[in-house]
């Protein structure tokens, strides 16, 4: 019997790690798991570095060790956004990403591959690339101005659109069986967006590299 190959997608932040596990069926993928791990260290260590190490260990225990033997042959991670003006925040995020990469390699024997947030959305949902037809204030652009514009991500949406909500809606359309997480006010929890980002980084990477057909 031929062994199954799985592709794992991760969206990593220090609070939540979004997880998407696909079975690789050759020219397409089939979602097998959409999940997240929110590692909390108690009691909280005085050292931030120790806390990050402990969080990486929790991720190993709660997910990696449980799925180490199913045949994960590829791991795709969305590159962290480094737009924060806080150098400490950026350094912490990069440090934690490095720890998770090491955990993946040591547990699964797979060297992770990366995809940018832009490519993740552009290759995951190419239809998001559209020319702007309106100004920031909502006024319509002239036909000549529209022709000169280059397609941009979310170009057909208002400038202030909640981009993560758009991505969630598109994933929800593709995966109608997923039971999403809601809070007491029946609002979507933020963890849903971490999971959908992990989902998109897999399909985008596999589409971009030509492994799967969109």
C-alpha positions in Angstrom: 0.0 0.0 0.0 1.4 3.4 -1.0 2.1 5.7 1.9 0.2 9.0 2.1 2.1 12.3 1.8 0.9 15.2 3.8 1.7 18.9 3.6 1.6 21.0 6.8 1.0 24.7 6.9 1.8 26.9 9.8 1.0 30.5 10.7 3.2 31.4 13.6 2.8 34.1 16.3 3.9 34.0 19.9 0.2 33.7 21.0 -1.3 31.3 18.5 0.0 28.9 15.9 -2.4 28.2 13.1 -2.3 24.7 11.6 -3.5 23.3 8.3 -2.8 19.7 7.3 -3.5 18.5 3.8 -3.1 15.2 2.1 -1.2 15.6 -1.1 -3.2 13.8 -3.8 -0.8 14.6 -6.7 -2.4 17.5 -8.5 -4.4 18.8 -5.6 -4.7 18.7 -1.8 -7.4 17.6 0.5 -7.8 19.2 3.9 -7.5 16.8 6.8 -7.1 19.1 9.7 -7.6 22.8 10.5 -6.5 23.5 14.0 -4.5 25.8 16.2 -2.3 25.7 19.3 -2.3 28.6 21.8 0.6 27.7 24.1 0.3 29.2 27.5 3.1 28.8 30.1 2.0 28.7 33.7 3.5 30.1 35.9 4.9 32.6 33.5 8.7 32.6 33.7 10.6 35.8 34.4 12.7 35.2 31.3 11.0 35.9 28.0 13.4 33.5 26.3 12.5 30.7 28.6 8.8 31.4 28.0 9.4 31.1 24.2 11.3 27.8 24.7 8.4 26.5 26.8 5.9 27.5 24.2 7.8 25.7 21.5 7.9 22.6 23.7 4.1 22.9 24.2 3.6 23.0 20.4 5.8 19.9 20.1 3.8 18.0 22.7 0.3 19.2 21.6 0.8 18.8 17.9 4.1 17.7 16.3 4.6 14.6 18.4 1.1 13.4 17.7 1.4 13.7 13.9 5.1 12.8 13.6 4.5 9.4 12.0 1.7 10.1 9.5 3.9 11.0 6.6 4.4 14.8 6.6 6.8 15.4 3.7 6.5 19.2 3.4 6.0 22.0 5.8 5.1 25.5 4.6 5.3 28.5 6.9 4.0 32.0 6.2 6.8 34.5 6.7 6.3 36.7 9.7 5.3 40.3 9.0 8.0 42.6 10.3 6.2 45.9 10.1 6.2 46.7 13.8 8.1 49.8 14.9 9.0 47.9 18.1 12.4 46.2 17.4 11.9 44.0 20.5 8.6 42.7 19.1 10.2 41.9 15.7 13.2 40.2 17.4 10.9 38.1 19.6 8.7 36.9 16.7 11.8 36.0 14.6 13.3 34.1 17.5 10.1 32.1 18.1 9.8 31.3 14.4 13.3 30.0 14.5 12.4 27.8 17.5 9.4 26.4 15.8 11.4 25.7 12.6 13.9 23.7 14.7 11.1 21.8 16.4 9.7 20.9 13.0 13.0 19.7 11.7 13.9 17.7 14.8 10.5 16.1 15.1 9.4 15.6 11.5 12.8 15.5 9.8 11.5 18.2 7.3 13.2 21.5 6.5 10.4 24.1 6.4 9.8 26.2 3.3 8.5 29.8 3.5 6.0 31.9 1.5 5.4 35.6 2.0 2.1 37.0 3.1 1.7 38.7 -0.3 2.4 35.5 -2.3 0.2 33.5 0.0 -2.8 35.6 -0.9 -1.9 36.2 -4.5 -1.4 32.6 -5.4 -4.0 31.3 -3.0 -6.7 33.5 -4.4 -5.5 35.1 -7.6 -9.0 36.7 -8.1 -8.0 39.1 -5.2 -5.7 40.9 -7.7 -7.8 43.6 -9.2 -7.3 47.2 -10.5 -8.5 50.0 -8.2 -11.6 51.6 -9.5 -12.2 54.0 -6.6 -10.1 56.5 -4.6 -9.6 56.2 -0.9 -12.5 58.6 -0.3 -14.8 56.4 -2.4 -14.9 58.6 -5.4 -14.8 56.6 -8.7 -11.6 56.9 -10.9 -11.7 57.8 -14.5 -11.5 55.0 -17.1 -8.0 56.3 -18.1 -6.9 56.2 -14.5 -8.2 52.7 -14.1 -6.4 51.5 -17.2 -3.1 52.9 -15.9 -3.5 51.1 -12.5 -1.8 47.8 -12.0 -3.7 45.0 -10.3 -3.2 45.0 -6.5 -4.4 42.6 -3.8 -7.9 43.5 -2.6 -8.1 46.1 -5.4 -11.8 45.5 -5.8 -12.5 46.1 -2.1 -12.6 49.4 0.0 -9.2 50.5 1.3 -10.2 49.8 4.9 -11.5 46.3 4.2 -10.7 43.7 6.9 -8.3 41.6 4.8 -8.3 38.6 7.2 -12.1 38.5 7.2 -12.0 38.3 3.4 -9.5 35.4 3.5 -11.7 33.7 6.1 -14.8 34.0 3.9 -13.0 32.5 0.9 -11.7 29.6 3.0 -15.1 29.1 4.5 -16.6 28.8 1.0 -14.0 26.2 0.0 -14.4 24.2 3.2 -18.1 24.3 4.2 -17.8 21.5 6.7 -15.4 23.4 9.0 -16.9 24.2 12.4 -15.6 27.7 13.2 -14.8 29.1 16.6 -17.0 31.8 18.1 -16.9 33.8 21.4 -19.8 34.4 23.8 -21.0 37.3 21.6 -21.1 35.0 18.6 -18.2 36.8 17.0 -15.5 35.0 15.2 -12.5 34.3 17.4 -9.1 35.5 16.2 -7.8 32.0 16.1 -9.9 31.4 13.0 -7.8 33.8 11.1 -4.5 32.1 12.2 -6.0 28.8 10.9 -7.1 30.3 7.6 -3.7 31.9 7.1 -2.1 28.5 7.6 -4.6 27.0 5.1 -3.9 29.6 2.4 -0.1 29.4 2.7 -0.3 25.7 1.8 -2.5 26.0 -1.3 -0.6 29.1 -2.4 2.8 27.5 -2.1 1.7 24.3 -3.9 0.0 26.4 -6.6 3.0 28.7 -7.0 5.5 25.9 -7.3 3.3 24.0 -9.8 2.6 21.0 -7.6 -1.1 21.5 -7.5 -3.5 22.9 -10.1 -5.6 25.8 -9.0 
